[in-house]
Amino acid sequence: MFRTRLLSGIVLVIVALALIITGGNVLLAGLYVVSLIGLFELYRVFHIEKSLLGISGYLAASVYYLNLGVSFLPELEMFVLGFFILVMAVYVLQFPKYKVEQVFAAFAGVFYVAVMLSGIYQTRMMAGGAYIVWLIFLCSWGSDTCAYCVGVLFGKHKMAPKLSPKKSMEGAVGGVLGTVLLTMLYVWIFQDEMHLTTEYMFILAGISGIGAIISMIGDLAASAIKRNYEIKDYGKLIPGHGGILDRFDSVIFTAPIVYFLAKLLIVAI
């Protein structure tokens, strides 16, 4: 099991490196495919993955990613309202086929998976994004690793015992501090390439610290959905890791946070 998990993890890292380093339309297309798979996994929980309601969600995700590439929608509100009207039309025209929670899962799922994951692409394409984008993964996977190590060594107080009994408050603090330290090391190594001042280095470390906290919410949110619907994993696509949502549950939350904080706090790098 460990060997399978390790090998699939290595392959996942290689694919992620290739997509993010390349950037542009290659990254956008890769995230689009990942989003559709993740959306399928989420819709399967609500038994709408092959229904007209689910197809509406896949269509909306497609429109959203196409707009990121060629920008044909003048206002994002048009997309939101249009998609909402679409799912409500499916709901009423096929009534009583769907329950209301399925309808709202179809609507919210597009934003939870597709829109939030697009933060990776948007971060990569901003000024200095070739370097800033890696903060997303430091916030999620780096935080998770640091939290695990600190939790094993010093964890005593449970953070969310009903959702994740092994997570501790000590581990959470260790995850945040570890992420900040990893980010400081990262930006120190690449400070010349990123043309960073000391002020910007601390700003990026602060962004990572906030992202690490948000990543824990993402992790626990995915666990809460699984607990509610009594499933172990969202899928089996990644051997030893589960599905896309099992592996990217925290990345989904950190991607938009890093993007918006970097856009807000960093004028130019």
Order of alpha helices (4+ residues) and beta strands (2+ residues): alpha-alpha-alpha-alpha-alpha-alpha-alpha-alpha-alpha-beta-beta-alpha-alpha-alpha-alpha
